[in-house]
């Protein structure tokens, strides 16, 4: 595609030509893709991803899709928040051609001009991040101290999130000491989730299946088998297969437990299963862990595993809480900030990649002071050109 660079500011010579806009005196001109008026900078001015020396923060899993704007195919990446390594505040991402750029994207090694929308900037309802949030709750007897407090906080937190700058729904999965899935409700609103959790008290709150598809959820749980002990990994696989996620929604999980992950020798329920994108793809979701017991036990793959490793593999956050859960309110969980400070990254000129094949997408974060840096490679399919 041929591109032209005009030196005058705010010059538009019909939709088929290049549109350029000046930033300020002395700044370079941003060039948009030919025929594209969506504000996406041209690849011509996109520099390569910078080299970073070790990561200081984490890039979470992403959702991606292809939109159409002004006849052009546009990739949209939805990504939850990234914390500043220096003060743990949430980064505001700045894209191509803007002063202070701190995020770069390459596809198969080719730099892309990117436009970044920060959810925290409240740029309109149409740009609300779409989130499907699933609570996976260990309801074994050892969780009796935490159970009522967790349910109370889930309800208040869900209501808070529903009234925030998010387009959000909720699901819940309960898993037991016998290593089975023993409760679930599919994606719904905060009020319905509250009614489900308040049917009973204590660890029984997440026992039992509810909703119009309760029978199907229960049958699916039976098909999962048993690992013999609590297994958050099984709960996550169950949710992935049975929750009715919306297309393009950021899938987020919060796993509450006070026990190791016990896969009972089943590799597909192990924490290590989530390490590979061939098992748990970038679009299947980010897992956050709330662990309310001592974290000093020995990690043994296949038998007694550190459950928070799933968060490390998927780009989630980890919170260690007391067994009483009195020192925690869910609205202060790192995942709250991650959702409310999420991003939408767009780039175009992707026709060459729309071949139905897997392509390598590399996202690099580097703050101006160099203290916050991260890099992650995703493997995604852009679909096929019509």
C-alpha positions in Angstrom: 0.0 0.0 0.0 1.5 3.3 -1.0 1.6 6.1 1.6 2.1 9.8 1.3 3.4 12.2 3.9 2.0 15.7 3.8 3.9 18.5 5.7 0.8 20.6 6.4 -1.3 20.1 9.4 -4.8 18.7 9.4 -4.9 18.1 5.6 -7.6 15.8 4.3 -7.7 15.2 0.6 -10.6 12.8 0.3 -11.0 9.4 2.1 -8.7 7.5 -0.3 -5.7 9.6 0.6 -3.5 9.9 3.7 -4.6 12.1 6.5 -2.0 13.7 8.7 -2.2 15.8 11.8 0.4 17.8 13.6 1.1 17.2 17.3 2.6 20.5 18.1 5.4 22.8 16.9 8.5 20.7 16.5 6.8 17.3 16.7 6.7 14.8 13.9 3.6 14.4 11.9 1.4 11.3 12.6 0.5 9.5 9.4 -2.6 7.4 9.3 -3.1 4.4 7.1 -4.3 5.3 3.6 -8.1 5.3 3.5 -8.3 4.9 7.3 -9.8 7.8 9.3 -10.0 5.9 12.6 -6.9 7.6 14.0 -4.6 4.6 13.8 -1.0 5.7 13.1 0.8 4.4 10.0 3.3 1.6 10.2 5.7 3.9 8.4 6.4 5.8 11.7 6.3 2.7 13.9 9.6 1.8 15.4 10.7 -1.7 16.3 10.0 -3.0 19.8 12.7 -1.9 22.1 15.1 -4.4 23.7 14.5 -4.8 27.4 16.7 -6.3 30.0 14.6 -8.4 32.2 10.9 -8.0 33.1 9.7 -6.0 36.1 6.0 -6.4 35.6 3.6 -8.7 33.8 1.6 -8.5 30.6 -1.7 -10.4 31.0 -3.5 -12.6 28.6 -5.4 -10.8 25.8 -8.6 -11.0 23.8 -8.4 -10.1 20.1 -10.6 -9.7 17.1 -10.8 -8.0 13.7 -13.0 -5.0 13.2 -13.8 -3.2 10.0 -13.4 0.6 9.8 -13.7 2.7 6.6 -13.2 -0.5 4.6 -10.0 -1.5 6.4 -9.4 -4.5 8.6 -8.5 -3.4 12.1 -7.1 -5.6 14.8 -8.5 -4.9 18.3 -6.6 -6.2 21.3 -8.3 -6.0 24.7 -5.9 -6.2 27.7 -6.4 -5.7 31.4 -4.2 -3.4 33.4 -0.4 -3.4 33.9 1.1 -2.2 37.1 4.0 0.2 37.4 6.9 -1.7 38.9 8.0 1.3 40.9 4.9 2.3 42.8 2.3 -0.4 41.8 0.1 2.2 40.3 -1.6 1.3 37.0 0.1 2.4 33.8 -1.5 4.6 31.2 -0.3 3.2 27.9 0.8 5.5 25.2 1.0 4.4 21.5 2.8 5.3 18.3 3.6 8.9 17.5 2.8 10.2 20.9 5.2 11.8 23.4 6.1 9.3 26.0 5.3 6.2 24.0 5.6 3.1 26.3 4.0 0.3 24.4 5.1 -1.3 21.1 3.6 -4.1 18.9 5.2 -6.3 16.3 3.5 -8.9 14.1 6.0 -11.5 12.8 8.7 -9.0 13.5 7.1 -6.1 11.7 6.5 -2.9 13.7 2.8 -1.8 13.8 1.5 1.7 14.3 -0.9 1.4 17.3 -3.7 3.5 18.7 -4.3 2.9 22.5 -7.6 3.6 24.3 -7.3 3.6 28.1 -10.5 2.6 29.9 -9.6 4.8 32.8 -10.0 7.9 30.5 -13.7 7.2 30.3 -13.9 7.8 26.6 -17.6 6.8 26.2 -19.9 3.8 26.7 -19.0 2.4 23.3 -15.4 1.9 24.6 -16.3 0.2 27.8 -14.2 -2.9 28.4 -16.3 -6.0 28.1 -15.5 -8.4 31.0 -16.8 -11.9 31.9 -15.7 -12.6 35.4 -15.9 -16.1 36.9 -15.4 -16.8 40.6 -13.9 -20.3 41.4 -14.4 -21.0 45.0 -13.0 -23.8 47.1 -15.9 -24.9 49.3 -14.1 -27.6 51.4 -14.4 -27.6 55.2 -11.2 -25.7 55.7 -12.7 -22.7 54.0 -15.5 -22.4 56.6 -13.8 -19.4 58.2 -13.6 -17.6 54.9 -16.8 -18.7 53.2 -19.3 -16.1 54.5 -16.9 -13.2 54.2 -16.0 -14.2 50.6 -19.6 -14.5 49.6 -20.4 -11.1 51.2 -17.5 -9.4 49.5 -18.3 -11.1 46.1 -21.8 -9.6 46.2 -20.7 -6.1 47.1 -17.8 -6.2 44.7 -19.9 -7.5 41.8 -22.4 -4.7 42.4 -19.6 -2.1 42.5 -18.1 -3.4 39.2 -21.5 -3.5 37.5 -21.9 0.2 38.3 -18.4 1.1 37.1 -16.9 1.8 33.7 -17.1 -1.9 32.7 -19.6 -3.9 30.7 -19.4 -6.9 33.0 -21.2 -10.2 33.9 -20.5 -12.9 36.5 -20.3 -16.7 36.8 -19.4 -18.9 39.7 -18.0 -22.5 40.1 -17.7 -24.3 43.5 -15.2 -27.2 44.0 -14.9 -29.6 46.8 -12.6 -31.5 49.1 -13.4 -34.7 47.1 -11.9 -33.2 44.0 -15.2 -32.6 42.2 -17.2 -29.7 40.8 -20.2 -29.4 43.1 -21.8 -26.1 42.2 -22.1 -23.6 39.4 -24.2 -20.7 38.0 -23.6 -19.5 34.4 -22.9 -15.9 33.4 -25.4 -13.5 34.8 -25.8 -10.1 36.6 -24.8 -9.2 40.1 -28.4 -9.5 41.5 -28.8 -13.1 40.3 -25.3 -14.0 41.5 -26.2 -12.6 44.9 -29.4 -14.7 45.1 -27.4 -17.8 44.2 -24.8 -17.1 47.0 -27.4 -16.2 49.6 -29.4 -19.4 49.2 -27.4 -20.9 52.1 -24.6 -20.1 54.5 -20.9 -21.0 54.9 -19.3 -23.3 52.4 -22.7 -24.4 51.2 -23.1 -21.1 49.4 -21.3 -22.4 46.3 -22.7 -25.9 46.5 -25.5 -26.8 44.0 -26.3 -25.8 40.4 -28.6 -23.0 39.5 -30.1 -21.2 36.5 -32.0 -22.4 33.4 -29.1 -24.7 32.4 -28.6 -26.1 35.9 -29.1 -29.7 34.8 -26.6 -29.3 32.0 -24.0 -27.8 34.3 -24.5 -30.6 36.8 -24.1 -33.3 34.1 -20.9 -31.5 32.8 -19.5 -31.5 36.4 -20.1 -35.3 36.7 -18.1 -35.8 33.5 -15.1 -34.1 34.9 -14.4 -37.0 37.3 -12.5 -36.6 40.6 -9.0 -35.8 41.7 -9.5 -36.8 45.3 -8.7 -33.3 46.8 -9.4 -29.7 46.0 -8.4 -28.8 42.5 -8.8 -25.2 41.3 -7.3 -26.3 37.9 -10.3 -28.5 37.4 -12.6 -25.7 38.2 -11.0 -23.5 35.6 -11.1 -26.1 32.9 -14.8 -26.7 33.8 -15.6 -23.0 33.6 -13.7 -22.6 30.3 -15.8 -25.4 28.7 -19.2 -24.6 30.2 -19.6 -20.9 31.0 -21.4 -18.9 28.3 -18.7 -16.3 27.5 -19.5 -13.4 25.2 -17.5 -13.1 22.0 -14.6 -10.7 22.5 -15.1 -10.3 26.3 -12.0 -10.3 28.5 -12.3 -13.6 30.4 -11.2 -13.1 34.0 -11.1 -15.7 36.8 -10.6 -15.3 40.5 -9.7 -18.5 42.3 -10.3 -18.5 46.1 -8.6 -21.3 48.0 -6.6 -22.2 51.1 -5.2 -25.4 49.8 -2.7 -26.5 47.2 -3.9 -27.5 43.8 -4.4 -31.3 43.8 -4.6 -32.6 40.2 -4.5 -36.2 41.3 -1.9 -37.0 38.6 -4.1 -35.6 35.8 -1.9 -33.3 33.7 -4.9 -31.4 32.3 -5.8 -30.1 35.8 -2.3 -29.3 36.8 -1.0 -25.8 37.3 1.7 -26.6 34.6 -1.1 -27.2 32.0 -1.7 -23.4 32.0 1.9 -22.6 31.1 1.6 -23.5 27.4 -0.5 -21.4 25.0 -1.3 -24.7 23.2 -3.2 -25.8 26.3 -4.6 -22.4 27.6 -4.6 -19.8 24.8 -4.2 -16.1 25.2 -7.9 -15.6 24.7 -9.0 -18.2 27.4 -8.5 -15.8 30.2 -6.3 -14.4 33.0 -6.5 -16.1 36.4 -6.1 -14.2 39.7 -5.5 -16.0 42.9 -6.6 -15.3 46.5 -4.8 -17.7 48.8 -5.9 -17.6 52.5 -3.3 -19.9 54.2 0.4 -20.3 54.6 2.2 -20.3 51.3 5.3 -22.1 52.6 4.4 -25.7 51.5 6.5 -27.5 49.1 5.4 -27.4 45.4 5.2 -30.8 43.9 4.0 -31.0 40.3 1.1 -33.5 39.8 0.3 -33.8 43.5 0.5 -30.7 45.7 1.0 -27.6 43.6 1.2 -23.9 44.3 -2.2 -22.7 42.9 -0.9 -19.1 42.3 1.4 -20.5 39.5 -1.6 -20.4 37.2 -1.8 -16.6 37.8 1.9 -16.3 37.0 1.4 -18.2 33.7 -1.7 -16.2 32.6 -0.6 -12.7 33.7 -2.9 -12.5 36.7 -2.3 -11.1 40.2 -1.9 -12.9 43.5 -3.2 -11.9 47.0 -2.3 -13.7 50.2 -5.0 -13.3 52.8 -5.5 -14.6 56.4 -7.8 -17.6 57.1 -10.4 -15.2 58.6 -10.4 -13.1 55.4 -11.0 -10.1 57.7 -8.0 -8.2 56.3 -9.4 -8.3 52.7 -12.1 -6.5 50.8 -12.4 -7.6 47.2 -12.7 -4.1 45.8 -9.1 -3.6 46.9 -7.9 -6.7 45.0 -5.3 -6.0 42.3 -7.7 -7.5 39.8 -10.1 -4.5 40.4 -7.5 -2.1 39.2 -6.5 -4.4 36.4 -10.1 -4.3 35.0 -10.8 -0.6 35.6 -7.4 0.3 34.0 -7.7 -1.9 31.0 -6.7 -1.0 27.4 -7.8 -1.4 23.8 -5.0 -1.5 21.3 -5.8 -1.1 17.6 -3.6 -1.5 14.5 -4.4 -2.0 10.8 -2.7 -2.9 7.5 -3.0 -6.6 8.3 -4.3 -8.1 5.0 -1.0 -10.1 4.6 -1.6 -11.8 7.9 -5.2 -12.7 7.3 -4.4 -16.2 5.9 -5.9 -18.4 8.7 -2.4 -19.2 10.0 -0.9 -18.5 13.4 1.2 -15.3 13.6 3.5 -14.1 16.3 2.4 -10.9 18.1 5.0 -9.4 20.4 3.9 -6.7 22.9 6.7 -4.7 24.7 6.2 -2.3 27.6 9.0 0.1 28.5 8.4 3.2 30.7 10.4 6.4 30.0 12.5 5.9 33.1 13.2 2.2 32.2 12.0 0.9 35.6 8.8 -0.7 34.3 9.4 -3.1 31.5 7.7 -6.3 30.2 7.4 -8.3 27.1 5.2 -11.1 26.0 4.7 -13.1 22.8 1.2 -14.3 21.8 0.3 -16.5 18.9 -2.9 -15.6 17.3 -4.9 -16.1 14.1 -6.3 -13.0 12.4 -8.8 -15.0 10.3 -9.1 -15.0 6.6 -9.5 -12.2 4.1 -12.9 -12.2 2.3 
